[in-house]
Amino acid sequence: MTPAEALFEEGEAARALPVCDHYCGVEARMRKSLALQAELGPVFDVTLDGEDGAPVGGELEHAALMTELVNGPDNRHGRVGIRLQPVEHPAFEPVLSRVVNASGARLAYLMIPKPRGLADLQRAVAAIEAAERSAGLEHPIPLHALVETHGALREVQALAAHPRIESLSFGLMDFVSAHRGAIPASAMSANGQFEHPLVQRAKLEIAAACHAFAKTPSHCVVTEFKDKLALEAAATKASRQLGYTRMWSIHPDQIRVIVDAFAPTVAEVDQAAAILMAAMAADWAPIRHHDTLHDRASYRYFWHVLQRAHQTAYAGGPQLPIEVRQAFFDARPD
């Protein structure tokens, strides 16, 4: 029996997504990002940006380029998604139809930006489901959404509860701008975004809502993309203090830093592996490890540690011990 089968009820465990979500919209950067993903493996997702990446008036042409890349040979791992326009944008439905008809079966997800609340999300989902039916897709496309408006934050529990939603992301820049200058620009910086109370409140509410409904919370950007120390500090705070299990990247140099920051330490992996190996040998009954009692509650925690270690093991980077991979991950769907 796998850990997922032994430790979780149906629908209780969130789907394990890569810890880094890399955004790119310019053709050269999109191609470079796909090549890097092919090299490192599926430790990060690539989101092709149809919102900010498309020239005004050229949304359909940009959609054609994105579908070409999704369908192309560099999408080796099936972890490429597309960010659409906001649902009220005139290009939303034409772009949606183009990408679903051309690439729906190969899309890892669609990102819905700027919903003003549950009603906007429902409207977008209805359009996506109509496009899926028209394209004859066998399986629905996972959906992600951005929380970057007052209404979306107000209704974040309902957004996270929506059955089609797999992940919610925090849109820092638009959220700060929506406060009409009442939040200073410093709150968009690597350090300031962890200090302003309104920004912190938004981050915590999003993370709490996602965990309540077994969805993945994705942390916002760090725009100082050349400052690796600031990025590392931000990613560590996001994962260790605020409960985020995923984070945006906007430059290829940020990807490894984010993946490494979200990875558990060697000591954490060793502890989790020892406890879960003993638990599996005991058919998931309670055990004693170093004079501490462990049962299904702590097993679930340590399983998440091993999952995160597995997700962050990239080519040329830290790897799980072979006996752990064989016991828990080789040829296992969970």
C-alpha positions as CSV (number, residue, x, y, z in Angstrom):
1,M,0.0,0.0,0.0
2,T,1.4,3.4,-1.0
3,P,1.6,6.3,1.5
4,A,-1.1,8.2,-0.3
5,E,-3.4,5.2,-0.1
6,A,-2.6,4.5,3.6
7,L,-2.6,8.0,5.0
8,F,-5.2,10.1,3.1
9,E,-8.9,9.8,2.3
10,E,-10.0,10.4,-1.3
11,G,-9.5,14.1,-2.2
12,E,-7.8,14.9,1.1
13,A,-4.3,15.2,-0.3
14,A,-3.3,18.1,-2.6
15,R,-1.8,17.2,-5.9
16,A,2.0,17.6,-5.7
17,L,3.0,20.4,-8.2
18,P,6.5,21.6,-9.0
19,V,7.6,24.1,-6.4
20,C,8.6,26.8,-9.0
21,D,6.3,28.3,-11.6
22,H,8.3,30.2,-14.2
23,Y,6.6,32.9,-16.2
24,C,7.8,34.1,-19.6
25,G,6.1,35.8,-22.5
26,V,8.7,36.9,-25.1
27,E,9.4,34.2,-27.7
28,A,13.2,34.0,-27.0
29,R,12.6,33.6,-23.3
30,M,9.8,31.1,-23.7
31,R,12.1,28.9,-25.9
32,K,15.0,29.3,-23.4
33,S,12.8,28.4,-20.5
34,L,11.5,25.2,-22.2
35,A,15.1,24.2,-23.1
36,L,16.1,24.7,-19.4
37,Q,13.2,22.6,-18.3
38,A,14.2,19.9,-20.7
39,E,17.7,20.0,-19.1
40,L,16.8,20.1,-15.4
41,G,13.6,18.0,-15.5
42,P,10.1,18.8,-14.4
43,V,11.2,20.5,-11.1
44,F,9.6,23.7,-12.4
45,D,6.6,24.6,-14.5
46,V,6.7,26.9,-17.5
47,T,3.8,29.3,-17.8
48,L,3.6,30.9,-21.2
49,D,2.2,34.4,-20.7
50,G,-0.8,35.3,-22.9
51,E,-1.7,38.3,-20.7
52,D,1.3,40.6,-20.2
53,G,3.4,38.7,-22.8
54,A,1.1,39.4,-25.8
55,P,1.3,42.7,-27.7
56,V,-1.9,44.8,-27.7
57,G,-3.9,43.7,-30.6
58,G,-1.7,40.7,-31.3
59,E,-3.3,38.4,-28.7
60,L,-4.4,35.7,-31.2
61,E,-1.0,35.7,-33.0
62,H,0.7,35.3,-29.6
63,A,-1.7,32.5,-28.8
64,A,-0.7,30.7,-31.9
65,L,3.0,30.9,-30.9
66,M,2.2,29.6,-27.4
67,T,0.3,26.6,-28.8
68,E,3.2,25.9,-31.1
69,L,5.5,25.7,-28.2
70,V,3.2,23.6,-26.0
71,N,2.9,21.1,-28.9
72,G,6.6,21.2,-29.8
73,P,9.4,18.8,-29.0
74,D,10.8,21.0,-26.1
75,N,7.7,20.3,-24.0
76,R,9.2,17.0,-22.9
77,H,7.7,16.7,-19.5
78,G,4.1,17.9,-20.0
79,R,4.5,20.7,-17.5
80,V,3.7,23.8,-19.6
81,G,0.7,26.0,-19.0
82,I,-0.7,29.2,-20.4
83,R,-1.9,32.4,-18.7
84,L,-5.0,33.7,-20.4
85,Q,-6.4,37.3,-20.5
86,P,-8.8,38.3,-17.7
87,V,-12.3,37.0,-18.3
88,E,-13.7,40.5,-19.2
89,H,-11.0,41.1,-21.8
90,P,-12.3,41.0,-25.4
91,A,-9.6,38.5,-26.4
92,F,-10.4,36.1,-23.6
93,E,-12.7,33.8,-25.4
94,P,-10.9,33.9,-28.8
95,V,-7.6,33.1,-27.2
96,L,-9.2,30.4,-25.0
97,S,-10.7,28.7,-28.0
98,R,-7.4,28.8,-29.9
99,V,-5.3,27.4,-27.2
100,V,-7.8,24.7,-26.1
101,N,-8.5,23.5,-29.6
102,A,-4.8,23.5,-30.6
103,S,-3.2,22.3,-27.4
104,G,-5.8,21.4,-24.8
105,A,-4.7,17.8,-24.4
106,R,-1.0,18.8,-23.7
107,L,-1.7,21.8,-21.4
108,A,-0.6,21.2,-17.8
109,Y,-3.0,24.0,-16.7
110,L,-4.6,27.3,-17.6
111,M,-4.0,30.3,-15.4
112,I,-7.0,32.7,-14.9
113,P,-5.8,36.2,-14.0
114,K,-7.6,39.0,-12.1
115,P,-10.9,37.4,-11.1
116,R,-12.8,40.0,-9.1
117,G,-14.4,37.3,-7.1
118,L,-16.2,33.9,-7.4
119,A,-18.6,35.2,-10.1
120,D,-15.7,36.0,-12.4
121,L,-14.1,32.6,-11.7
122,Q,-17.4,30.8,-12.5
123,R,-17.7,32.8,-15.7
124,A,-14.2,31.8,-16.8
125,V,-14.7,28.2,-15.8
126,A,-18.0,28.0,-17.8
127,A,-16.2,29.3,-20.9
128,I,-13.3,26.9,-20.4
129,E,-15.7,23.9,-20.0
130,A,-17.5,25.0,-23.2
131,A,-14.2,25.1,-25.1
132,E,-13.2,21.7,-23.7
133,R,-16.4,20.2,-24.9
134,S,-16.0,21.8,-28.3
135,A,-12.5,20.4,-28.6
136,G,-13.6,17.0,-27.5
137,L,-11.1,16.7,-24.7
138,E,-11.2,13.5,-22.7
139,H,-9.9,15.1,-19.5
140,P,-10.5,18.6,-18.0
141,I,-7.6,21.0,-18.0
142,P,-6.4,21.8,-14.4
143,L,-7.1,25.5,-13.6
144,H,-5.1,28.0,-11.6
145,A,-6.2,31.5,-10.6
146,L,-4.5,34.7,-9.5
147,V,-5.6,36.4,-6.3
148,E,-4.7,40.1,-7.0
149,T,-8.0,42.0,-6.5
150,H,-9.9,43.1,-3.4
151,G,-12.9,40.9,-4.4
152,A,-10.7,37.8,-5.0
153,L,-9.1,38.1,-1.6
154,R,-12.5,38.7,0.0
155,E,-13.8,35.5,-1.5
156,V,-10.6,33.5,-1.4
157,Q,-12.1,30.6,0.5
158,A,-14.7,30.2,-2.2
159,L,-12.1,30.3,-4.9
160,A,-10.0,27.7,-3.2
161,A,-13.1,25.5,-2.7
162,H,-14.0,25.5,-6.4
163,P,-13.6,21.9,-7.7
164,R,-11.8,23.0,-10.9
165,I,-9.1,25.0,-9.1
166,E,-5.8,23.3,-8.5
167,S,-3.7,26.3,-7.3
168,L,-4.1,29.9,-6.3
169,S,-1.3,32.4,-6.8
170,F,-0.8,35.8,-5.1
171,G,-0.5,38.7,-7.6
172,L,1.6,41.1,-5.5
173,M,2.1,44.0,-7.9
174,D,-1.6,44.3,-8.9
175,F,-2.7,43.8,-5.3
176,V,-0.5,46.7,-4.1
177,S,-1.6,48.9,-7.0
178,A,-5.2,48.3,-6.2
179,H,-4.7,50.2,-2.9
180,R,-4.4,53.5,-4.9
181,G,-1.1,54.5,-3.3
182,A,-2.1,53.6,0.3
183,I,0.5,50.8,0.3
184,P,4.0,52.2,-0.5
185,A,6.0,50.9,-3.4
186,S,8.5,49.4,-0.9
187,A,5.9,46.7,-0.3
188,M,6.6,45.3,-3.8
189,S,10.3,44.8,-2.9
190,A,11.9,41.5,-1.8
191,N,12.1,42.6,1.8
192,G,9.1,45.0,2.0
193,Q,6.5,42.5,0.9
194,F,7.1,40.6,4.1
195,E,6.8,43.7,6.3
196,H,3.6,45.5,5.3
197,P,0.6,44.2,7.3
198,L,-1.9,44.3,4.4
199,V,0.4,42.3,2.1
200,Q,1.1,39.8,4.9
201,R,-2.6,39.4,5.6
202,A,-3.3,38.7,1.9
203,K,-0.5,36.1,1.8
204,L,-1.7,34.3,4.9
205,E,-5.3,34.2,3.9
206,I,-4.4,32.7,0.5
207,A,-2.2,30.1,2.0
208,A,-4.8,29.2,4.7
209,A,-7.6,28.9,2.1
210,C,-5.5,26.7,-0.2
211,H,-4.5,24.3,2.6
212,A,-8.1,24.1,3.9
213,F,-9.2,22.7,0.5
214,A,-6.1,20.7,-0.5
215,K,-5.0,23.2,-3.1
216,T,-1.5,24.6,-3.8
217,P,-0.7,28.1,-2.7
218,S,1.8,29.8,-5.0
219,H,3.9,32.8,-3.7
220,C,4.4,36.0,-5.6
221,V,7.4,37.3,-7.5
222,V,10.6,38.9,-6.4
223,T,11.3,41.5,-9.1
224,E,15.0,42.0,-8.1
225,F,15.9,39.0,-10.2
226,K,19.7,39.6,-10.0
227,D,19.7,39.6,-6.2
228,K,20.0,35.9,-5.4
229,L,20.4,36.4,-1.7
230,A,17.2,38.5,-1.5
231,L,15.4,35.9,-3.5
232,E,16.7,33.0,-1.4
233,A,15.5,34.9,1.8
234,A,12.1,35.5,0.3
235,A,11.6,32.0,-0.9
236,T,12.7,30.6,2.5
237,K,10.3,32.9,4.3
238,A,7.5,31.9,1.9
239,S,8.0,28.2,2.4
240,R,9.1,28.1,6.1
241,Q,6.9,30.8,7.6
242,L,3.9,31.5,5.4
243,G,3.0,28.0,4.3
244,Y,3.6,28.3,0.6
245,T,4.5,25.2,-1.4
246,R,5.2,26.9,-4.7
247,M,6.6,30.3,-5.9
248,W,6.8,32.3,-9.1
249,S,10.0,32.9,-11.1
250,I,10.3,35.7,-13.7
251,H,13.9,35.1,-14.7
252,P,15.7,31.8,-15.5
253,D,18.4,32.7,-12.9
254,Q,15.7,32.5,-10.2
255,I,14.6,28.9,-10.8
256,R,17.4,27.0,-9.1
257,V,17.3,29.4,-6.1
258,I,13.6,28.9,-5.6
259,V,13.8,25.1,-6.0
260,D,16.7,24.8,-3.5
261,A,14.9,27.1,-1.0
262,F,11.8,25.0,-1.1
263,A,13.7,21.7,-0.8
264,P,13.9,20.1,2.7
265,T,17.3,19.8,4.3
266,V,19.3,16.6,4.3
267,A,18.5,16.1,8.0
268,E,14.7,16.5,7.4
269,V,14.8,14.0,4.5
270,D,16.8,11.5,6.6
271,Q,14.3,11.8,9.5
272,A,11.3,11.5,7.2
273,A,12.7,8.5,5.4
274,A,13.6,6.6,8.6
275,I,10.1,7.2,10.1
276,L,8.2,6.3,7.0
277,M,10.2,3.2,6.3
278,A,9.5,2.0,9.8
279,A,5.9,2.9,9.5
280,M,5.5,1.0,6.3
281,A,7.1,-2.0,7.9
282,A,4.5,-1.7,10.7
283,D,1.7,-1.5,8.2
284,W,1.2,2.2,9.1
285,A,0.5,1.4,12.8
286,P,2.0,3.7,15.5
287,I,5.8,3.3,16.0
288,R,8.4,4.7,18.3
289,H,11.4,6.5,16.8
290,H,14.1,7.9,19.0
291,D,11.8,7.7,21.9
292,T,9.1,9.7,20.2
293,L,5.7,8.3,19.3
294,H,4.6,8.6,15.7
295,D,1.3,7.7,14.1
296,R,-0.7,8.6,11.0
297,A,-0.8,12.3,11.8
298,S,3.0,12.7,11.8
299,Y,3.3,10.2,8.9
300,R,1.3,12.6,6.8
301,Y,3.7,15.4,7.6
302,F,6.8,13.3,6.8
303,W,5.2,12.1,3.6
304,H,4.9,15.7,2.5
305,V,8.6,16.2,3.3
306,L,9.6,13.3,1.1
307,Q,7.3,14.4,-1.7
308,R,8.8,17.9,-1.6
309,A,12.3,16.4,-1.7
310,H,11.3,14.3,-4.7
311,Q,9.8,17.3,-6.5
312,T,13.0,19.4,-6.0
313,A,15.5,16.8,-7.1
314,Y,16.8,18.1,-10.4
315,A,19.5,17.0,-12.8
316,G,22.8,18.0,-11.2
317,G,21.2,18.9,-7.9
318,P,20.4,17.1,-4.7
319,Q,18.8,13.6,-5.1
320,L,16.8,11.4,-2.8
321,P,18.7,8.2,-1.6
322,I,18.0,5.4,-4.0
323,E,16.4,3.2,-1.4
324,V,13.9,6.0,-0.6
325,R,13.1,6.4,-4.3
326,Q,12.6,2.7,-4.8
327,A,10.4,2.4,-1.7
328,F,8.1,5.3,-2.3
329,F,8.4,6.8,-5.8
330,D,9.5,4.4,-8.5
331,A,6.6,3.4,-10.6
332,R,4.1,4.9,-8.2
333,P,1.4,7.3,-9.3
334,D,1.5,9.3,-6.0
